């Protein structure tokens, strides 16, 4: 048998708990400056995307890629700061982890001279460009007087 209002059951307490839970889940809108910072992050990303596409070598493309996503991560972290530092840290972490996982597919993840990639095409391209760069530096040193 369920308690009723006649038995002393007060639905007002239940409604207060539900209302408080709903209020905790709703967040105020982001301030205008935060929206501007998100727009700046998008423009920064687009500019670096164009630079990476127009880059002639994988080395230049890598630099644009990491500069672009590093800037986007920082700007998104700042833009999320009105929501609290925890959400800012999570935002930066998600952007960095996402771009690192994508970099494994593209050949843009090179640490200590070692290319980390799942793409055989990117590995061959990097090896070819490294050989060309090494040969160019060797030829330049041979013609330079000491």
Residue pairs with C-beta under 8 A, 6 or more apart in sequence:
3 9
5 11
27 83
30 79
30 82
30 83
31 82
34 79
34 80
34 81
34 82
35 79
37 75
37 76
37 78
37 79
38 75
38 76
38 79
40 75
41 71
41 72
41 75
41 76
41 79
44 68
44 71
44 72
44 75
45 68
45 69
45 71
45 72
47 68
48 64
48 65
48 67
48 68
48 69
48 71
49 64
49 68
51 60
51 64
51 68
52 60
52 61
52 64
52 65
52 68
53 61
55 61
55 63
55 64
57 129
58 107
58 108
58 122
58 125
58 126
58 129
59 129
59 133
61 108
62 107
62 108
62 110
65 99
65 103
65 106
65 108
66 99
66 108
69 95
69 96
69 99
72 95
73 91
73 92
73 95
73 96
73 99
74 92
76 91
76 92
76 95
77 88
77 89
77 91
77 92
78 88
80 87
80 88
80 91
81 88
100 109
102 108
103 109
103 116
104 116
104 117
104 118
105 117
105 118
105 119
106 117
106 119
106 122
107 115
107 117
107 119
107 121
107 122
107 123
107 125
107 126
109 115
109 116
109 117
110 116
110 126
115 122
115 123
115 126
117 123
117 126
